[in-house]
């Protein structure tokens, strides 16, 4: 069990293989266990690394710091302490937000490329945005679930994440989401649902691969494609058998696509 302290929080991480470093950033209320197919499947050829954000998985459940910008600062501290440069960041859902916030705060000196896994530029239904998912009342309902009905929150997340959730997927969802205490859930769910990266994406000056699940029920493929339209050097890869989690739902193809992207850089 490897732990590193970043900005006052003990973060659990796993680090396998050698060569080009690829850092995997998980989704909200989830953890690095959702990247086990990548940590195992890509570490023969690359250095595959992942950590649990503060408040998630096996990392410390700190009282403070549960915003995307703080998670990005933790990522910066992690890269510095581990001596990592020229990395490819693979951000799934909230993890993509963390990677974009990192670029906004620290630039791309340490970054070779970005992979966005099935997330839109912002989740909120702003008046000038056609692809938003959540209105204020939707966010309020979600936070109420976090505070009053943990099983309901987990069930809703499971249906939104997977196109066809198996018993194994449901068990993993329960185990991982229940690791994050409700006060932390509420803080980071509100933060992720109201972040807006439309002004950040056009400034990204490294190649980006945008991955979209065609069987998505949480949002729309068009919303994910829109991210690629905002980034100067980006392309889209569609995963026909996946909902919101291509790395876990189509791991072999996802690993192949990521490998091809990394080798093209």
SVG drawing of the C-alpha trace seen along z (x, -y; Angstrom):
<svg xmlns="http://www.w3.org/2000/svg" viewBox="-36 -33 48 43">
<polyline fill="none" stroke="black" stroke-width="0.4" points="0.0,0.0 1.6,-3.2 0.6,-6.6 1.9,-10.1 1.1,-13.3 -0.1,-16.1 -1.1,-19.4 -1.8,-17.9 -3.8,-14.9 -2.5,-11.3 -3.3,-10.0 -3.3,-6.3 -1.7,-5.5 -0.5,-2.6 2.4,-2.7 3.2,0.1 5.6,0.6 8.2,-1.6 8.4,-4.0 6.0,-6.7 4.0,-7.7 0.2,-7.7 -1.7,-9.0 -5.3,-8.0 -7.8,-10.3 -11.0,-8.8 -14.6,-10.1 -16.5,-11.7 -17.3,-9.4 -15.2,-6.6 -11.6,-5.6 -8.6,-4.1 -10.1,-0.6 -12.1,-1.5 -8.8,-1.7 -7.6,1.7 -7.9,3.0 -5.6,0.1 -3.1,0.5 -2.8,4.2 -3.2,4.1 -0.9,1.1 1.9,1.5 3.8,4.0 4.4,1.2 4.0,-2.0 4.3,-3.3 0.7,-3.2 -0.1,-5.3 -3.4,-6.2 -4.3,-7.7 -7.5,-8.2 -8.4,-11.9 -8.7,-13.1 -12.0,-12.0 -12.3,-9.1 -11.3,-5.4 -8.4,-4.6 -7.2,-8.2 -7.6,-10.3 -11.1,-11.6 -10.1,-15.2 -12.7,-17.7 -11.6,-20.4 -10.4,-20.7 -13.2,-19.0 -13.2,-21.1 -11.9,-20.4 -9.2,-23.1 -7.9,-21.6 -7.8,-18.1 -5.8,-19.7 -3.4,-21.2 -3.1,-17.7 -2.3,-16.3 0.4,-19.0 2.0,-18.1 1.8,-14.4 3.6,-14.9 6.2,-17.0 6.9,-14.6 7.0,-11.6 9.3,-13.4 6.9,-12.9 7.1,-14.9 5.9,-14.5 2.9,-12.7 -0.3,-11.7 -3.3,-12.5 -6.3,-10.2 -9.3,-11.8 -12.6,-10.0 -15.6,-12.2 -14.6,-14.4 -11.0,-13.3 -11.1,-15.2 -12.2,-18.3 -9.2,-17.9 -6.9,-17.6 -8.4,-20.8 -8.2,-22.7 -4.5,-21.5 -3.8,-23.0 -5.6,-26.2 -3.5,-26.6 -0.2,-25.2 0.1,-25.0 1.2,-22.1 5.0,-22.0 4.6,-18.5 1.9,-17.3 2.4,-15.5 -1.3,-14.8 -4.8,-14.6 -7.5,-12.0 -11.0,-13.1 -13.3,-10.1 -17.0,-10.9 -17.5,-14.3 -18.8,-17.6 -17.3,-21.1 -19.8,-21.8 -22.6,-19.8 -24.8,-22.7 -27.6,-24.0 -26.4,-27.5 -28.6,-29.8 -26.0,-30.1 -25.1,-26.4 -27.0,-23.7 -25.5,-20.6 -26.0,-21.0 -27.4,-18.1 -28.4,-19.6 -30.6,-22.5 -30.4,-23.9 -33.3,-21.7 -31.5,-18.6 -28.4,-19.4 -30.5,-20.0 -32.1,-16.6 -28.7,-14.9 -27.4,-16.5 -30.5,-15.5 -29.9,-11.9 -26.3,-12.1 -27.6,-13.3 -30.7,-11.1 -30.5,-8.0 -27.1,-6.5 -28.5,-3.4 -30.6,-5.6 -27.5,-7.7 -25.5,-4.5 -28.4,-3.1 -28.8,-6.3 -25.0,-6.6 -24.9,-2.9 -27.6,-3.4 -26.0,-6.5 -22.5,-5.1 -23.0,-1.7 -24.9,-0.8 -25.7,2.6 -24.6,2.9 -23.7,6.4 -23.7,7.7 -20.0,7.2 -20.4,3.6 -23.1,2.9 -21.0,4.4 -18.0,2.3 -20.2,-0.8 -21.5,-0.2 -18.0,0.5 -16.4,-2.5 -19.1,-5.2 -19.7,-4.2 -16.1,-4.9 -16.7,-8.7 -18.6,-10.2 -21.8,-12.1 -20.4,-15.5 -17.6,-15.1 -20.1,-13.6 -22.2,-16.8 -19.3,-19.2 -17.7,-17.6 -21.0,-16.8 -22.0,-20.4 -18.6,-21.6 -18.4,-19.3 -22.0,-20.1 -21.3,-23.8 -17.8,-24.0 -17.5,-25.5 -14.4,-24.8 -15.6,-26.3 -13.1,-29.2 -10.3,-26.8 -10.6,-24.2 -9.6,-26.5 -6.3,-27.3 -5.2,-23.6 -2.1,-23.4 -1.4,-19.7 -3.2,-16.9 -6.4,-15.6 -8.3,-12.3 -12.0,-12.6 -13.7,-9.3 -17.5,-9.0 -19.8,-6.1 -22.4,-5.7 -24.8,-3.9 -24.6,-6.9 -27.8,-7.5 -26.4,-10.2 -25.9,-12.8 -25.3,-12.9 -22.6,-12.0 -23.0,-15.4 -22.1,-17.1 -18.9,-15.1 -18.1,-15.8 -18.5,-19.5 -15.4,-19.3 -13.3,-18.3 -14.8,-21.3 -13.4,-23.6 -9.9,-22.2 -7.5,-23.2 -5.9,-19.7 -8.5,-17.0 -10.2,-14.0 -13.1,-11.8 -13.3,-8.1 -16.7,-6.4 -17.2,-3.3 -20.4,-1.7 -20.9,0.8 -20.2,-1.7 -22.2,-4.1 -20.3,-6.6 -17.3,-4.2 -15.5,-3.0 -12.3,-2.1 -14.3,0.4 -17.0,1.4 -14.7,1.9 -11.3,2.3 -9.4,4.1 -10.5,1.6 -10.0,-1.3 -6.4,-0.2 -5.8,0.2 -7.1,-3.3 -5.1,-4.9 -2.0,-3.1 -2.4,-4.2 -2.9,-7.8 0.1,-7.8 2.3,-6.3 1.2,-9.0 2.4,-11.8"/>
</svg>
